[in-house]
Amino acid sequence: MNYHITDRGVRHRLQRLEKNNTVVGYSVTLSPELISEKVNRTIVLKFKFT
């Protein structure tokens, strides 16, 4: 699709989607091959746009 969008454009779009509750959260999936330890851990991150 070859879209080009700036970081600022992405932040603005995400803020709009969060404001109207289209986006209500985020999750991360880590690749086990890239993690050196064999222990699974859960990481909770909260982002605040400033």
Secondary structure as GFF3:
##gff-version 3
##sequence-region A 1 50
A	DSSP	alpha_helix	7	19	.	.	.	ID=ss1
A	DSSP	three_ten_helix	32	34	.	.	.	ID=ss2
###
